[in-house]
Amino acid sequence: MKLSRKKLFKGRAYPIEIEHLLLQAEKALKTWEPIWTLFTPAPIREQTLKLLNEVADISFISNGGFPNAERQRILFQRREQEELILEQELPISGIEIQGNFLFDRTNPNDFLNALRETKVKPNEIGDIFLTGDRGAQAICTPSVSKSLNNTKGIIRDVEIEYKALSLEDLRLPTQRLPKTIKTVEASKRLDAIASAGFGLSRAKIIKQIQAGKLRLNWHQVNNPSRQLQLGDKIQLEGKGSIEILHLELTKRERWRVELQRQ
């Protein structure tokens, strides 16, 4: 079965990336061999899997090493082989990046850049999370975990060392149970709805936006007054995410909002 490019790509963002994933799905259909992709960013993955929901012959799962991971690998296979999904070994490992950052504050991009300097490809790396002032941990492919184990590098003036970790040994981000939040707001502004969803003042939300820690539909935003729509997702570093489930204008011209926080 050949997937229709013209129909699937119409009006879509990331057409090149989505096409690459669809080619892998087609290969799984043609060869009857399950195929794992490398790590895929959330907006590309969500659009691709939404498209493939309409394809009767293909079955898929995605996994990034922990629930709600932003970057995940996707397994494509024929629906007739769906029972084999559980038999597939999860091709995901971890790496610890150790260093003394007590006097040199870092962010995940610092560690991503260090990994890139080792010639690791970006799609071989999943989510990266800080471990206080001692460095960070990252989800990665098993081959990256093995190749970087016991090697050294540098971030600015701090020497770092890589240590391979199994998923069981990773200190994964805290997982929150989904929570429904209902609120009435004067507007659909980003800062207003994010404030209600994350339980922070609007002043603090604006500071998070200015610091580049808040994203809308996985993209960084710098406009607190941005008007939101049904289905929008807001991610806040260290605070999880919220999704707009319902928007309704009241008789008093205020907005009744229902959110799901994770």
C-alpha distance (Angstrom), angle and dihedral (degrees) to the residues before:
residue distance angle dihedral
M1 . . .
K2 3.82 . .
L3 3.79 117.4 .
S4 3.82 115.4 -129.4
R5 3.82 106.9 -113.9
K6 3.81 97.8 -170.2
K7 3.80 93.8 51.9
L8 3.79 95.9 42.1
F9 3.81 97.7 46.0
K10 3.79 98.7 45.7
G11 3.80 108.4 124.0
R12 3.80 93.2 -7.1
A13 3.77 128.5 137.5
Y14 3.82 118.9 -135.0
P15 3.85 95.8 27.6
I16 3.83 93.8 166.7
E17 3.81 94.1 50.6
I18 3.80 92.8 44.1
E19 3.79 91.7 49.1
H20 3.80 90.1 53.4
L21 3.81 90.3 54.2
L22 3.80 92.2 45.9
L23 3.80 89.9 53.2
Q24 3.80 88.6 56.0
A25 3.80 90.5 49.0
E26 3.81 89.6 50.6
K27 3.79 90.6 50.4
A28 3.81 90.5 53.1
L29 3.81 88.9 51.4
K30 3.80 93.6 47.3
T31 3.80 99.6 43.5
W32 3.81 98.5 33.9
E33 3.82 86.2 -132.2
P34 3.82 118.8 128.1
I35 3.82 111.9 -120.0
W36 3.79 129.1 -157.1
T37 3.80 116.2 -154.6
L38 3.78 122.1 -147.6
F39 3.81 119.3 -104.9
T40 3.80 112.6 -50.8
P41 3.84 126.0 -162.7
A42 3.79 115.7 -114.9
P43 3.85 100.4 -109.9
I44 3.82 92.6 50.5
R45 3.79 92.6 44.1
E46 3.80 93.5 48.3
Q47 3.81 93.4 50.4
T48 3.81 93.1 45.9
L49 3.78 95.8 48.7
K50 3.79 91.0 45.9
L51 3.80 88.8 56.3
L52 3.80 92.9 46.2
N53 3.80 91.6 52.3
E54 3.80 84.6 77.1
V55 3.83 93.3 55.1
A56 3.79 109.2 90.0
D57 3.80 97.6 -161.3
I58 3.80 100.3 53.7
S59 3.79 129.4 80.8
F60 3.79 125.0 -171.9
I61 3.77 146.5 171.7
S62 3.80 130.1 -173.2
N63 3.78 130.4 -150.2
G64 3.79 134.3 177.4
G65 3.79 99.2 -178.9
F66 3.80 96.0 -89.3
P67 3.84 137.6 32.4
N68 3.82 115.4 -74.6
A69 3.81 93.8 12.5
E70 3.79 109.4 166.7
R71 3.80 95.6 -141.7
Q72 3.80 116.1 46.5
R73 3.80 141.6 169.1
I74 3.81 117.4 -123.5
L75 3.79 126.3 -143.1
F76 3.81 114.7 -149.8
Q77 3.79 122.7 -168.0
R78 3.79 141.0 143.2
R79 3.78 115.4 -77.6
E80 3.79 89.2 -124.3
Q81 3.81 86.8 65.0
E82 3.78 95.1 48.5
E83 3.79 92.7 121.1
L84 3.82 88.4 62.4
I85 3.80 91.7 66.2
L86 3.79 91.4 83.5
E87 3.80 89.9 51.7
Q88 3.80 93.4 55.8
E89 3.80 113.2 106.0
L90 3.79 109.4 -127.4
P91 3.84 104.9 -113.6
I92 3.80 95.0 -149.0
S93 3.81 130.3 112.1
G94 3.77 137.1 163.1
I95 3.77 140.3 -119.7
E96 3.80 129.7 -157.8
I97 3.80 118.3 -146.2
Q98 3.80 107.1 -157.6
G99 3.79 125.1 -164.2
N100 3.79 142.2 130.0
F101 3.80 106.4 -99.8
L102 3.79 97.3 159.0
F103 3.82 91.1 122.8
D104 3.81 98.2 26.0
R105 3.79 113.7 63.8
T106 3.80 115.0 -147.2
N107 3.80 140.5 -168.7
P108 3.83 131.4 -156.9
N109 3.81 92.0 -94.0
D110 3.81 90.3 62.4
F111 3.79 89.7 60.5
L112 3.80 93.4 41.3
N113 3.81 89.7 54.8
A114 3.82 90.2 48.9
L115 3.80 90.3 52.2
R116 3.80 90.9 49.7
E117 3.80 89.6 54.4
T118 3.81 87.9 61.5
K119 3.83 87.3 61.5
V120 3.80 91.6 -107.9
K121 3.80 109.9 149.6
P122 3.83 117.3 -120.0
N123 3.82 92.3 -121.3
E124 3.81 90.2 57.4
I125 3.82 89.1 65.7
G126 3.79 126.5 74.6
D127 3.79 127.1 -174.0
I128 3.81 120.8 -21.2
F129 3.81 122.0 -152.6
L130 3.80 130.5 -176.7
T131 3.81 122.8 -117.3
G132 3.78 99.3 -156.1
D133 3.79 117.0 -93.4
R134 3.82 93.2 -26.3
G135 3.80 97.2 76.1
A136 3.77 133.3 -99.4
Q137 3.77 145.7 -71.2
A138 3.78 126.7 -131.9
I139 3.78 138.6 -165.0
C140 3.81 111.4 -127.4
T141 3.79 145.3 153.6
P142 3.83 117.0 -73.9
S143 3.82 90.6 -113.4
V144 3.83 91.9 56.4
S145 3.80 91.7 47.6
K146 3.80 90.5 51.6
S147 3.81 97.0 43.5
L148 3.82 95.8 48.2
N149 3.80 97.1 43.1
N150 3.83 111.2 125.7
T151 3.80 93.6 -0.3
K152 3.80 123.8 127.8
G153 3.79 137.0 -136.3
I154 3.78 141.2 157.8
I155 3.80 137.6 -112.7
R156 3.80 109.1 -161.9
D157 3.85 100.9 -51.0
V158 3.81 97.2 -22.0
E159 3.80 120.4 99.6
I160 3.79 113.7 -136.4
E161 3.79 133.3 -165.4
Y162 3.79 127.6 -156.0
K163 3.81 121.4 -136.6
A164 3.80 124.4 -174.8
L165 3.81 114.7 -124.0
S166 3.77 134.6 -173.9
L167 3.80 117.5 -129.0
E168 3.80 88.3 -108.0
D169 3.81 90.8 60.3
L170 3.80 96.9 49.2
R171 3.80 118.7 106.2
L172 3.77 94.0 -133.1
P173 3.82 123.9 -160.9
T174 3.78 115.7 -87.2
Q175 3.78 110.7 -90.0
R176 3.78 117.5 -138.4
L177 3.78 124.7 -151.9
P178 3.82 111.6 -118.8
K179 3.81 111.5 -92.9
T180 3.80 128.0 -167.0
I181 3.81 115.2 -138.9
K182 3.81 123.7 -168.8
T183 3.78 120.9 -166.5
V184 3.81 142.6 154.7
E185 3.80 116.1 -131.9
A186 3.80 134.1 -176.3
S187 3.81 91.2 -128.4
K188 3.80 145.2 4.8
R189 3.80 91.8 -110.9
L190 3.77 117.7 145.5
D191 3.80 94.1 -124.7
A192 3.83 92.7 49.5
I193 3.79 96.6 50.2
A194 3.82 94.4 39.1
S195 3.80 89.3 50.9
A196 3.81 91.2 54.5
G197 3.80 93.9 42.6
F198 3.79 98.2 48.5
G199 3.81 96.9 33.8
L200 3.81 93.8 -121.7
S201 3.78 130.7 127.3
R202 3.80 117.1 -98.7
A203 3.82 88.8 -116.1
K204 3.82 90.2 57.7
I205 3.81 91.8 46.0
I206 3.81 90.1 52.4
K207 3.82 89.5 51.3
Q208 3.81 89.7 51.5
I209 3.81 89.9 50.9
Q210 3.81 90.9 49.4
A211 3.82 89.9 49.4
G212 3.82 91.1 53.0
K213 3.81 93.4 -116.6
L214 3.81 98.1 120.3
R215 3.80 124.0 72.9
L216 3.78 133.6 -174.2
N217 3.81 115.3 -145.7
W218 3.82 87.1 -13.5
H219 3.82 93.4 -55.1
Q220 3.79 123.3 110.8
V221 3.81 113.3 -112.9
N222 3.80 131.3 -164.5
N223 3.80 101.4 -174.8
P224 3.84 114.8 88.9
S225 3.82 91.0 -170.8
R226 3.81 94.0 58.7
Q227 3.82 109.2 137.0
L228 3.81 113.9 -123.4
Q229 3.80 130.9 -143.9
L230 3.79 137.8 -154.6
G231 3.81 110.3 -74.0
D232 3.80 95.9 23.6
K233 3.80 115.6 142.3
I234 3.79 124.5 -149.9
Q235 3.80 121.9 -160.3
L236 3.81 122.3 -164.1
E237 3.79 119.9 -170.7
G238 3.81 110.1 -108.7
K239 3.82 92.9 1.7
G240 3.79 104.2 74.4
S241 3.78 123.0 -129.3
I242 3.80 142.6 -67.1
E243 3.79 129.8 -149.8
I244 3.80 126.1 -158.0
L245 3.80 107.3 -123.4
H246 3.79 99.7 170.2
L247 3.82 137.5 15.8
E248 3.78 122.1 -177.7
L249 3.81 131.3 167.9
T250 3.81 111.4 -132.7
K251 3.79 127.1 -143.9
R252 3.80 88.4 -101.0
E253 3.80 89.3 55.7
R254 3.78 95.3 -109.2
W255 3.79 125.1 126.6
R256 3.80 123.0 -108.4
V257 3.80 105.2 -153.4
E258 3.80 132.3 -169.9
L259 3.80 117.1 -165.6
Q260 3.77 136.2 -177.9
R261 3.77 115.0 -146.9
Q262 3.79 123.7 -160.8
